[in-house]
Amino acid sequence: MATLKRPLIGIGVVVLKEDCVLLIRRGKPPKAGEWSLPGGAQEWGETTHEAARREVYEETGIEIEIIGLLDVVDGLMPDGKGDYAFHYTLIDYHGRWMAGTPKAASDAADAAWVRLDHLDDYGLWDETRRVIALAQKA
């Protein structure tokens, strides 16, 4: 019997503070070394809101409040052999900073407030840029 392939559920959070957005540098695959929104995999028995708050805190030490849903994005990463190495259904939330100073932990190699007018310097995925813009308009 063939193994059923299913996407994993990932959570991302756009946290804005003044003219900055909270970003992390990924410490593990997929996309290790690249800058992204804080977030990660939803755990069994955990709501998406709980996962969002937990992941932001684990990766950055920042406490947040969820403002609302921004979008749901498909993260399909080809394996170069006609299939996918990773397939994530990414639920992106808008979060409000409540407390804390960014400090990388868990699977984040770095964490920082990044000025919105400097995002071009961070090589962000187009979808990441798009959901950040959605949060700015909210």
Long-range contacts (C-beta under 8 A, 24 or more apart in sequence): 5-87, 7-74, 7-87, 7-88, 7-89, 8-41, 8-86, 8-87, 8-88, 8-89, 9-41, 9-42, 9-48, 9-88, 9-89, 9-91, 10-39, 10-40, 10-41, 10-42, 10-75, 10-88, 10-89, 10-90, 10-91, 11-39, 11-40, 11-41, 11-42, 11-48, 11-51, 11-52, 11-55, 11-90, 11-91, 11-92, 11-93, 12-36, 12-37, 12-38, 12-39, 12-73, 12-90, 12-91, 12-92, 12-93, 12-128, 12-131, 13-37, 13-38, 13-39, 13-52, 13-55, 13-56, 13-64, 13-66, 13-92, 13-93, 13-94, 13-95, 14-70, 14-92, 14-93, 14-94, 14-95, 14-131, 14-132, 14-134, 14-135, 15-56, 15-62, 15-64, 15-95, 15-96, 15-97, 16-94, 16-97, 16-116, 16-135, 16-136, 17-97, 17-113, 19-115, 19-116, 19-117, 20-113, 20-114, 20-115, 20-116, 21-113, 21-114, 21-116, 21-119, 21-132, 21-135, 22-56, 22-60, 22-62, 22-97, 22-102, 22-111, 22-112, 22-113, 22-114, 23-111, 23-112, 23-114, 23-122, 23-124, 24-59, 24-60, 24-104, 24-108, 24-109, 24-110, 24-111, 25-104, 25-108, 25-109, 25-110, 25-111, 26-107, 26-108, 26-109, 27-104, 27-107, 27-108, 27-109, 28-107, 30-75, 30-77, 30-85, 30-86, 31-77, 32-109, 33-109, 34-123, 34-125, 35-114, 35-122, 35-123, 35-124, 36-124, 36-125, 36-128, 37-92, 37-128, 37-131, 37-132, 38-62, 38-108, 38-111, 39-90, 39-92, 40-106, 40-107, 42-91, 48-91, 48-93, 49-93, 52-91, 52-93, 52-95, 53-95, 56-95, 57-100, 58-105, 58-106, 59-104, 59-105, 59-106, 59-107, 59-108, 59-111, 60-100, 60-102, 60-103, 60-104, 60-105, 60-108, 60-111, 61-100, 61-101, 61-102, 61-103, 61-105, 61-111, 62-97, 62-98, 62-99, 62-100, 62-101, 62-102, 62-111, 63-97, 63-98, 63-99, 63-100, 64-95, 64-96, 64-97, 64-98, 65-95, 65-96, 65-98, 66-93, 66-94, 66-95, 66-96, 67-93, 67-94, 67-95, 67-96, 67-138, 68-93, 68-94, 68-138, 69-93, 69-94, 70-94, 70-131, 70-134, 70-135, 70-138, 71-130, 71-131, 71-134, 73-127, 73-131, 75-127, 90-127, 92-131, 94-134, 94-135, 94-138
